């Protein structure tokens, strides 16, 4: 089944926020702090207000009553949570923070007027690195100190087990910042209808229901008076699930000015001000028997929150519970310290803390195998959780507050299939031949487990119109996950109608009142299950109405190919359109059966008891040039298990995209700040994204272990490819350069970083 969205998107008929054309539209430009940390002395907008086309200038004092953006994901360990003000009144906390807003008749006029805005700053000492954040005598990001939270979880007796371990492997890892870098930047447009007292927003948000709720709260409107529409979105990857100051200010201005207002972010702003992720420093101890069995693992890491924690400490929390992965770790201790820095705030980016966890565990297993003289596949196979162990309780409290309990999986089969598909057993001979030719080849593998389908629910409404067309309304917006195809498949199957009769309307709050959003690989599990239940309820209603009209028992009525008939009486029947007409516009005196409400319409919010758990195993074969630090990926194989596949082509596309993102994280993508907290990678000339030549042909296979937690048996697939890719590539690079003694303890392995590692190893050898 091909994606229904493709024809529209590839022929330029996509509908993005920048395509919203409203009469009298005004345009927004944002003045952003040039300092990482500074006191605001003066914001003088008089000259800017007189510039051609300028309609309004907002300074912090104009919106002081709006206060701060909320803490969306609280946690008991957050001792001093600080969220940003909509516009800061006294202190700016990172370079790029929004300080003032100019509204003009044209986008160019708004940008030009920024030059006339006079803002005076008093620079303050900036905390630009994790080292500086941890210094007791160093500068402070916020008056309460730089530590946002400290949290420990423990399983068994890790201290005692490490003391008795036959072998202990220790290492430090540094994992650096990256960006989501969606093709479409953030954008929002708003229109106020004074007569109706209604506000309509067009947004790139991944969480339209959350945005609606917050806009209503900040503007003092009833929720039903705010409608959020997400049409096509050019990628999300996590940062678009966040509510930014512009998301509140644009509708604020639209109502205040009684004219449509739009903000479209530039690529520079996207790099400068959109939330980022990955920055963590880990110190790890792994205890094993001489035979390679894991007895204990201890991980202490520091996590960079950036300047604010609107999404709490969800990223380090996910990292902390994900390190054990698919392995039996009977004794485990993890402690993280989350600290503030004067850098862009950190929130989930595709993978959300898990690529760091997989990197730590999989690098440690390779180091342990090397230390013990064991095969790298064998040490993993020895420690894998077995198929008969499910449900498997890891012993940790997961991000949803419940126990981390794996629902299903077959990790040994994933590893077996990977070894076979990657030609692992024959690689040693290939590597030997290459080295004889002066080529440095290496192979690496990595396994992962990902919690997907995060609750509590994602609602879906299914409605059959009197013309027989089926509409599926979901609060979840799509940014490339193909909801229009997969949800249509589920509903078409549930109603036994042709797929072309089903239209999916995703991410429109007018269609369904409650929802959470598209992130955490959750839509197939939650919206998919809700769609199946809503379709089943509509089917039940249709059968009851048809049975009443045809004077037959409901159990004798069948629905096939959009037609309802009586079993054994082929001449008696109704189309689904006719039944929908009977249900929605009954004749006078006609009573719907069993007290049924009007319309073939049903809404379902199916709650989930816990997350589902996807898994997989990936392998990379690379060639490294020690003279330049260049890494070329020759082969990449992925074996993924995301439960039942609704649409295998779409799943494969999700895996491909995730791997490409992971390869970028492994070799190229790094957000760099200088010592003053200034962004040094502010354009795509400095921030390197993977190109076609960097991503090889990908071989993807699937192991299917359906989840027992939902009737479809599905798990999430959107992020899985990103999790193991950095670790698999890093292990392959380490394997290639093992004769040189090169240490691979950082991500990304940029050419310069790897070249310096080779040089350092050469000095040690000499």
N, C-alpha and C positions, 0 to 999 in steps of 0.2 A: 504494500500500500504506500504510494508516494505521498509526500507531504502536501497538504492542501494549500499551505501558505506560499509555496515556492513560486507559482506562476505570478502571483501579485508582486512578490518581493524582487524577483530577478528581472521583471520587466519595468521596474521603476514606478509601480503603482502602490508602493508602500505608503502608509499614512502616519507620518511622524509629527512631533510637536512643532517642528519648524515648518510643517505644511499647513498648520492651522491658520486660516486666513479669516480674520474678523474685521468688520468695518470699524475704523477709528482706532486700530490697534496701536498701543504705546509700547515702547521698548525699554528694557532695563539694562544698565551697566553698573557694575559693582566696584567700588574702591576697596582694595584689599591691602592689608597691612604689609609694608615693605620690611618690617622688623619681625624677628622671631619672638621677641619679648620686649615690650615697651609700654610706658604709661602714656595714655592719651592726654595731651595738654589742651589742644584746641581743634575743633572741627568747624571750619568757617566755610559756609556754602553760599555766601552772598553773591560772589562773582559767578559761580557755577549756575546759579538760578537765573542769571541774566543772559546766559549763552543761548544762541539760536535753537529753537525747538524744545528747550527744556521745559517740562511741565511741573515736575516736582523733584525735590531732593529730600531724601530721608537721612537724618543723622541719628546717632544713638538716643539723644534726648527725645526724639519724636516717637520712639517705640519703647521707651523705658518700661511702660506699663505691661508690655508683653512678657518681660522677665526672661527666664532661661528656658531652653529646650529641655524636655523631660528626660529622666533616666528610664529608658525603656525596658532594660533587663536588670533589675536589682539583684544583689547577692549579699548575703549576711557578712561576708568578709570585706566588703567595700567600706573601709573606715572613713574615708573622706571623699565621697563621690563628687566630682565637679563636672557640671554640664555647661555648655556655652550659653551666654546670653544671645538673644536674637541679634542684637548689635551691641558690642561691648561698650560700656560707659566709661571705664577707667583704665583697663589694662588689656592689651592684645597678647595672645599667648602662642601664636605661631605665624610665620610668614605666609600670607595668603588668607588670613582670617578676614571675613567681610566686616567692614567698618561703616560704610555709607553706601547709599543707593541713589542713582540718578535715573529719572524717568523722562524720556523724550519722545518726540514724534517719530524719530527714526533711530535705528540701531547705531548708525555712524555718529549721529548727533549726540547720543547718550555717551558713547565712547569718547568723543572729542571733549565733552564737558567735564570728564574726569580730570583733565589737565588743569581746569580752573578751580577744582576743589582744593582748598588749603587745609591740610591736616598736619598738625605739629605733634611730634612724638618726643618722649624722653626715653632713650634706649635703656633697657635693663639687662643685667647679665642673663644670657641664654643657656639653657640646659640642652645641649645638642647631641649628646651621646648617652648611652646607658651607663658608662663609667661615671660621667658627671652627675647623672641622676642619683647614683648610689653613694656619692661622696658625702660624708656627714657634714663637712664644712663647705660644701658647694652651694651654688645658687638654688633658689627654690622656684619651681614653676607656679605653685600656689602657696598661699600663706600656711596652709595646713601641712606642708611638706610634700615630698616627691613620691612617697609610697602610697599608692591607691589601695592596694590590697595585698595580703599574704595569706596563702592557703595551703594546707597539707592534707593529703589523703594517704592512707596506709592499709595494706592488706597483709595479713600474717605478721611475721617477725623479720623484717628485712635486715635489721642490724645484726641479729643473731645469725641469720642465714649467711650474710656476707662474711661474718667472722669465721664461719665454718666452711666457706667455699674453697674448693681445691684450686680454683683459678679465678682471679679478679681482673677484669679489663676496665681500664679507666680512660675517658676521653672528654675533651671539651669541644663543643660545636657552636659556631656562630652563623645564624641564619638571618639574612638581611631583607630589608623592605622591598616590596614590589607593589604594583598598582593593578587594579582590575582592568583598566584601559579598554572600556567598551568602545566600539566603533562610533556609536552615537553618544555625544556628551550629554550631561544632564540638561533638562529643559522643562519649563512649566509655563503654561498660559492660563489666564483666568478671565472669566467674564461674569459681571454682576448684573442680575436682573432685579432692579429696584421694585418693579411692580409686583413681582412674585416673591421678593425677598430670598432669591435663590442664587447660589454661587456655583458655577461650573468650572472645573479645572481639567486641563489636558496636561498629563504629566508623564515623565519617563520612570516613575516610581515602580519599584518591585512590590510595594505594599500599599495599594490604593485604599484599602479600608483603614489602615493605620493613619495614612495621610488625611483622609476625610475626618477621622475622629479628632486629630490634633488641630486641623484648621478650624473645625467647628468650635473647639475649646478656646483657641486663642482669639478668635473673632467674635465669640459670644453668640454663636449661631446654633440652632438645633441641628443635629446630625442629618436629618432628612432634608435640610435646606442646602446641603453641600453634596455635589455630585463630582466624583473623580472618574475621568475617562482615560484609560490607557489604550492607545491604539497600537500601532507597531512600535516596538522598542528595539533599538540596535544594540542589544547586549546589556547585561546588568551586572552579573558576577558578584553581587553582594553590596558594593557601595551605593547602588541606587535603592537599596532597602532603607536607607537612612533618611531622616528628615533634616534638611538643611535650612539655614535662615531664609534663603530665597523661596523655599516652599511655603513659608508663612508670609513673607513680605509681598510677594506677587499678588496673592488674593487680597491681602490687606490693602494694597494700592488700588486694585481693581474696584473694590467696594468704595474706597475713599474718593476716587476720581470718577467713578461711574463710567469707566471706559475699559475695554479689554486691555490687558497688560501681558507682555511675554518676556521671559528671560531664556536665552539660549547660551549655554556656557561655551567658551572658547576652549581649544585644546590646551592652551597654556593654563587656563584656569582649572581644567580637569586635572592636570598634573600637579598644580599648585595647591588645590584646596579640597579635592575629593579624598575620602578616607582610604587608607592603605592598610597593608598587613605584612606579616611574616617575621618581623624583627624580634628574635629571641636568642638568648645565650644559654646554653645547657652545659651542665657538668654531670657526667653520668658514670655510674659504677655498675658493672654487670658481673654477677657471680655465677660460676658454672662448675659442673663436675668435669673431670678430665675427658669424659666421654661426650661432652658438649651439651649436657642437659642444664637448662636454666634453673638456678636455685633462688636467685634474688636479683632485683633491679632497683637502683636508687637514682632518681633524677632530680636535680635542683636547677631551676632555671629562672631567668629574669625576662620579663616581658615588657616591651615598650608599648604603653597605652597611647602615646602622643599626648596632646594637651588636655583632652577631655575624655569622658567615659560614658557617653550617651547610651551605648550598648553594653555598659558594665564591663565585666571581665569574661565575657562569653568565649573569646578567642583562647586565652590561656587555659581556661577551664576545659575546653574541648581538647586542647593539646594534652593536658595532664591526664585525662582518662583514656586517650587514644594510643599512648606509647606502647602498651602491651600488645596491641594489634591482635593477630590471629594465634598468638602463642600462649602456652600455659606459663604463667609467671606466678608461682605460688606465694612469693613474698615481694611486695612492691611498695615503694614509698616515693611520693612525688611532692615536692614543695615548689611553689612558684611565688615570685614577688613581682607584682605588677606596678610599674612606676610611670610617673608623668615625665614627659620631656616637652621641650618647646618645638614640637614637630606636629604635622598634621595628625589628627586623631586616628586611632586604629580601630577598625571594625571588621567583620568578616569579609574576606575576599575568597573567591572560589576555592573550596577546600577548608577554609575556616579553622586554622590551627592544626589541622591534621597532616598537611605535608611536612611540617616541622617534626611531628611525632613519628611519622613513618621514616623520615630521614634519620632521626636519632636511633630508632630500633634497628633498622636495616643496616646502617653503618656499623653499629655495635656488633651485630651478628657476623658481618664480614671480618671485622677485626678479631672477634673471638675465634672464628674458623681459622684465620691465619695464625693466631697465637697457638692454637691447639693442633694445627696440622690437619684439619678436617676439611672435607668437601663442603662448599658453601650451600649446596642443595641439601646435603645430608644433615647439617646442623639445624636447618630450618624444619625439615621433615621430622626430626626427632622431637621437636618442641611444639608442633602444631596441635591445636585443639582438634579432636577427632569428630567425625560425623555423628557418632553415637552420644556425644557429650551435650547435645543441644536439648533444651535451652541451656546456655552456658552463662553462669553468673560470674562476672569478672571480680566482683567484690567492691566495686567503686560506685559512688553516686554520680550519675551522669548529668548532662547539662539541663535535662528536664526535671531534675530533682528526684528522679526515681533511680532504681538500681540499674547499673549497666549490665543488661542481660541480653546476650546474643540470641536471636530467635531461631536462625537456621543457617546452614552453610555446609560446604564440603571443601575445606581448605586443602586437604591432601590432593584432591582431584584437580583443583585449580593449579597447584604446583606441578603435578604430573603432566597435565596438558601443556603447561608452559614449557617445561623442559623438553617435551617432544616437539612442540611447534617451533621453538627457538633453535633447535639443533644443538642443545647444550652439550650433549655427550661428545659431539664431534668438534667442539670449539677449541679444545686444547691443541689439537693437531693444526687447525687453521691458524691459531695464534702463533704457534711455533714456526710455521711456514712464513707468516708475515714478518716475524722478527728476523728471520734469516734474510729477508728482503729489505730490512731497515724500517719496517712499518710497525707502529706501536698500536696493536689492537687489544681491546679489553671487553669483557662481558660482565654485566651486572644484572642482578634481579632484586625485586622488592615485592613484598606482600603487604596487603592492607585490609583493614576492616573499617567501614564507615557507617556511623549512625545516620539513618535517613528517615524521612517521613515524620519529621518533628511535629507534634501535636500543637494545640489540642484538636483542631478540626480545620477543614476548608470546605465551605458550603457550596453546593451546586443546586441550581433550580432547572428543572426540565419542564417545558411547556409545549403542547401540541396545539397549533393554531387551527381554526376551522378550515383552512385550505390544506391541511395535512402537513405543513412544514413544522419541523421540530426545532425548537430553540433551546440551547443549553447556555445558561448564564453562570459564570464563575467569577468570584471576586479576585481570583489570582490572575495577574497579568503575565503575558508571555514575552520573553526576550530572546526567543530562539529555541525554546523547548518544544514547540509544535503542539501546544494545547488544542489548537483548532482541529488537529488531526486525531490525536489520541482520545480526547474526550468524546469526539464525534464517533469514533469507533466503538467505544464502550456503550454509548447510548443507542447507537444504531443496532448493536448486537442485542441490547436489553429490550428494545422495542420491535425487533425484527422488521426494520425498515431499511430501505436502501440508504447508503451513506450520503448520497447527494441530497437527501431530504433533511439532513441535520445541519444546522448552523450553530456554531459556537460563538458566544459573545464573551470574551474573557476580559477581566479587569475593568468592569464598569460597575460602579457602586449602585447605579440605578437598577441593575438587574437582580441583585441579591444584597440583603442588608448587612450581613456579617461575613468577615473573612480575616485572614491573617497575612498571606502574601506568598510570593514566589521566591523562595530561598530554602536552604537546608535540604535540597533534594527531596521535597515533600509533596509536590503536586500530584504525581501519579498515585502515591499512597493515599493521600487524604481526599483530594478532589476526585480522583478516579473512583475511590470507594463510594464517595457521596454520589457521584454521577450514576454508578451502578444501582445504588439504592433508590435514588429518585426515579430512575427509569423503571425500576421494578414496581414502584408505587404507581406511576402513570400507567403502566401495563395492567396492573390490577384494576385500576379505575376503568380503563378502557374495556376490559373484559366484563366488568360488572354492568356498565352502561349497555354494551352490546347484548349481553345476556338478557337484560330487562327488555330491550327493544325487540329482540328476536324471540322472546318468550322461551328461553332455554336456560338450563342450569349453567352457572359460570364455568364449572369444570368441563362443560361440553363445548365451550367456545375456544377457538384457537386463533392466534394472531401470527400471520406469516406474510412477509413481503408487503407490509402496510395494509393488510386486509384481514378483517375479523369474520370468521365463519363458524358454522355449527358443524362439529365433527360428525361425519357420515351424511351430511346434507349439503353437498357442494353448491347447490343453487341458492342457498340462504346465506346472506352475508352483507357486511358493510365495510366501506373503506375507513381507514383511521381518520380521515378528514370528516366523514359523516358522523363518526362517533364523537369527535371533538366538537362538532357543531351541536349535537344533541346535548353534550355535557355543558357547553358554554351558553347556548341560547335555546333553552328548552321551551316547548310550546306551553301556552297557559294551561295550568292544571297538571302538567306533567311533573312528577316527583322523581328526583334522582334516587337511585337505589341506595338502601342502607344509610340514609342520612348523609350521603356523600356531598361535599361542597362542590360548587360549580367549577367547570373547566378541567381539561386534562392537564393538570399542573401539579407538580410536587417539588418540594424543597427538602434536601437532606443535609444534615450536619453530622457526619459520622465521626464520633470521637475515637481516638486510638489509645490503648492502654499503655503503650510505650513505643519507642522508636523501632523501626526495622533496621536490619544491619546488612548492607551490601558488602561485598568482599571481592578480592581478585589477586592476581599475580602478574607482574610485568617484567619484561627483560629487555635490555638494550645491548647492542654491540656497537662499539665506537672505535674510531681511529683518532689518535692524539698526535699532534705535531709538537714535540717538546721544545722545538726551536721558537715557536710562536705562541704556544698555548692554545692553538685552535683545536676544537673538538668537532669531529664530523660523526653524526649518528648514521651508521650503515644499515642497521636493522632494528626494528622495534616490534615486539610482540606483546599483546595484552590478552589475558584471559580474565573475564569479568563475570561476576555473578550478581545480578540485580533482581533475582527472582523471576517471575513470569514476565516475558517480553510482550508488551502490548503491541509495539511496532518495532521489529528488529532493526529496520533501516534507521529509524530515529535514534534508537539506543546506540547504534554504531556511530552515528554522527555526534552524539553527545560524548562518547568515549574518545573519538578523534579530537574534538575540540578540547576536551580536558587534557589529553596528552600534549597537544600543542601548547596549551597554557603551562603545563608542567615543564616542558622542555624550555620554554622561555624563563621560567623560574630557575631552572637548573643551570643555564648557561649564559643568559643575557640580561634579564630584567632586574634592575636594581635602582631604587630611589636613593639618591645620595644627597646628603646635606653637608655643608661645610661647618667649620668650627663655630660660626656665628649663627647656625641654624638656618642658613639660606639654602634654598633648593639649587643643587648643581645640575640636576637632570630635568630641566624645565621645558625641553622640547623633544620631539622624536629623533632629533639628531644625537641627543645624549642618552635618552632612554631607549634602549634597543629592544625591539619586539622581534619574535621569531618570524622569519619569512619562509617562502615556499622551499627554498634550498635548505633551511634548517630542520625541516620536518620530513623524515623519510616516508616511504610507503609504510602504512601501518597495517599489521596483521592482527585482527581482533577475533577472538573466539569466546564462546559463552558456556559457562556451567550454570545450570538452572536449578536452584533449590528454592521453591516457592516459600514465601513467608506464611506461617500459620496465623499471623495476626490480622489478616484481612482476607476477604473472600476472593479477591483477584490474585492473591499470592505475590503482589508486586512489592518491589523495594525501589529506592531512588537510584538514578543513574547520572545525574547532571554533573557531579563533582568528582566521581570516582577516578577518572583518568588523570586528574591533577595530583592526586595524593601520592602515588608511588613513583611518578616519573622522575622527580629530582633525585630520589634515592637510587633508583635503578641506574640513571646516568652517572651519578657520583660513584657508585660501586663499580661501574664499567671503567670509568676514568682511572680510579684507584687500581683496578686490575691491570690496566694497560701500563701504568707507570710504576707498578710494584717493584720491578728490578732497580728503579732509581730511588726507592724509598720515599716517594712523594706522599705527604700527608694530605688527605682530602677531608677537611673538617668544616668547610664553609659552603654556603649556597648564596648566590650563584657562583659557578666556576667560570667567571669571565676570563677572557684570554689573558689579560694582564695579571689577574690573581693567580691563575694556573701557571703562567710563565714564571712568576716570582717564586712560586712553590718549587718548581723544577730547579731554578737557580739556587734556592736555599738547600735543596737536597744535594745538588752537585757539590756545593761547598762542604757539606757534611761528609760526603763520600771522599772528597779529596783530603 
